Amino acid sequence: MTTERYDSGRTNQPPTDDGPAADSDPAVTDGSGVRVTSDRAPDADLATDGGPEAADVTLAADRDAASSDVLLNASSVAFAYGDVQVLDDVSVTVPAGDVTALIGPNGAGKTTLLRALAGLHEATGGTVEYLGPDVPRPIGYLPQRPSFRPGFTVVETLEFYASLVGEDREDVLNRLDRVGLRAAAERRVGALSGGMTRLVGIAQAIIGDPTVVVLDEPASGLDPGMSTRVFDIARDLADRGTAVLLTSHDLAFVERTADQVLLLDDGVVTERGHPEEILDRIGVDTLQEAYEASVTGDLQQVRVRGESA
Ligand SMILES: Nc1ncnc2c1ncn2[C@@H]1O[C@H](COP(=O)(O)OP(=O)(O)OP(=O)(O)O)[C@@H](O)[C@H]1O
């Protein structure tokens, strides 16, 4: 395999203070270095901070043709916040055409793993590879807590992101239709409800038709109808060939939507497979029961790794 390195952090300039990009969008403000073996800097296309710690990215060529429909490959990934180890030896493949769902208790490491897979922070061990095509936006990402600068309207906010990948207002309005938020197009993002803000975040994540869409708790805080819609969007994206990777605590939706489920427990993958495989293996009828049978420790106490700050 030949590799080439380039500094991805400056491939797109960050939004200015006057711009409508999310204040807390990790793709904008994350200051960590990112080192991903990749065709492109994941999501750097939309908004990296371009700052002094911007990512080094390894450009991989001559990839193994046999793994061509695996778009993300994480191998033995470890991650520590300082000396607190959060992920241990996690290997995941994220194929095109599948919904891959990460489930697990609060604090198990799901967001940490998603961010490593999306190239938003560098794993402290192992490797993460993007194996997909060289497209304007390889990875779209919905953070767990999306937020946008409050003074701009929904459509202005999304037009900013769209402009980075050659899309226009019409494309933005179509995305808003897709997530069921067209009626709020002219509303200022600071005046949106929590669920509406998440839907703007989902619209943002799918701008430019990324080959991989990473959604951190996309249905959190949504009403039942909108949760159904969001999981249907995930399914539809996958059916059109996108690799969708999401986390959710809504196990009924995960069970009926996902092609591959990984149960992350205390930083380690303890179950994986199609939901039906997992149910058969454990001998239960629902993913909820599988979860309850598999998760170690007290289900009603959050396990906290490391010292409390
Ligand atoms: N920036 C940080 N600095 C230090 N520790 C962190 C940081 N972010 C997360 N952690 C810790 O890492 C662990 C995993 O957190 P993470 O957010 O990945 O869990 P999660 O599985 O996504 O949880 P939830 O389901 O509650 O969203 C937790 O113990 C958390 O306190």
The ligand as an SDF file (V2000), in Angstrom:
LIG
                    3D

 31 33  0  0  0  0  0  0  0  0999 V2000
  -13.7070   15.1250   27.0960 N   0  0  0  0  0  0  0  0  0  0  0  0
  -13.6710   14.1490   28.0170 C   0  0  0  0  0  0  0  0  0  0  0  0
  -12.7440   14.1610   28.9870 N   0  0  0  0  0  0  0  0  0  0  0  0
  -12.6810   13.1790   29.9100 C   0  0  0  0  0  0  0  0  0  0  0  0
  -13.5110   12.1230   29.9280 N   0  0  0  0  0  0  0  0  0  0  0  0
  -14.4630   12.0620   28.9810 C   0  0  0  0  0  0  0  0  0  0  0  0
  -14.5930   13.0680   27.9810 C   0  0  0  0  0  0  0  0  0  0  0  0
  -15.6200   12.7310   27.1640 N   0  0  0  0  0  0  0  0  0  0  0  0
  -16.1200   11.5680   27.6560 C   0  0  0  0  0  0  0  0  0  0  0  0
  -15.4190   11.1780   28.7480 N   0  0  0  0  0  0  0  0  0  0  0  0
  -15.6640    9.9580   29.5320 C   0  0  0  0  0  0  0  0  0  0  0  0
  -15.5240    8.8480   28.6580 O   0  0  0  0  0  0  0  0  0  0  0  0
  -16.4830    7.8540   29.0020 C   0  0  0  0  0  0  0  0  0  0  0  0
  -17.2590    7.5000   27.7440 C   0  0  0  0  0  0  0  0  0  0  0  0
  -18.0400    8.6410   27.3580 O   0  0  0  0  0  0  0  0  0  0  0  0
  -18.9090    8.5990   26.0440 P   0  0  0  0  0  0  0  0  0  0  0  0
  -19.5290    9.9340   25.8640 O   0  0  0  0  0  0  0  0  0  0  0  0
  -18.1070    8.0580   24.9300 O   0  0  0  0  0  0  0  0  0  0  0  0
  -20.0200    7.5200   26.4490 O   0  0  0  0  0  0  0  0  0  0  0  0
  -21.3760    7.1230   25.7290 P   0  0  0  0  0  0  0  0  0  0  0  0
  -21.3920    5.6300   25.6430 O   0  0  0  0  0  0  0  0  0  0  0  0
  -21.5330    7.8700   24.4560 O   0  0  0  0  0  0  0  0  0  0  0  0
  -22.4430    7.6080   26.8020 O   0  0  0  0  0  0  0  0  0  0  0  0
  -23.9690    8.1420   26.6410 P   0  0  0  0  0  0  0  0  0  0  0  0
  -24.8040    6.9510   26.2740 O   0  0  0  0  0  0  0  0  0  0  0  0
  -24.2800    8.6290   28.0200 O   0  0  0  0  0  0  0  0  0  0  0  0
  -23.9690    9.2290   25.6140 O   0  0  0  0  0  0  0  0  0  0  0  0
  -17.3200    8.4190   30.1450 C   0  0  0  0  0  0  0  0  0  0  0  0
  -16.7850    7.9090   31.3670 O   0  0  0  0  0  0  0  0  0  0  0  0
  -17.0900    9.9070   30.0550 C   0  0  0  0  0  0  0  0  0  0  0  0
  -17.1800   10.5310   31.3290 O   0  0  0  0  0  0  0  0  0  0  0  0
  1  2  1  0
  2  3  1  0
  2  7  2  0
  3  4  2  0
  4  5  1  0
  5  6  2  0
  6  7  1  0
  6 10  1  0
  7  8  1  0
  8  9  2  0
  9 10  1  0
 10 11  1  0
 11 12  1  0
 11 30  1  0
 12 13  1  0
 13 14  1  0
 13 28  1  0
 14 15  1  0
 15 16  1  0
 16 17  2  0
 16 18  1  0
 16 19  1  0
 19 20  1  0
 20 21  2  0
 20 22  1  0
 20 23  1  0
 23 24  1  0
 24 25  2  0
 24 26  1  0
 24 27  1  0
 28 29  1  0
 28 30  1  0
 30 31  1  0
M  END
$$$$
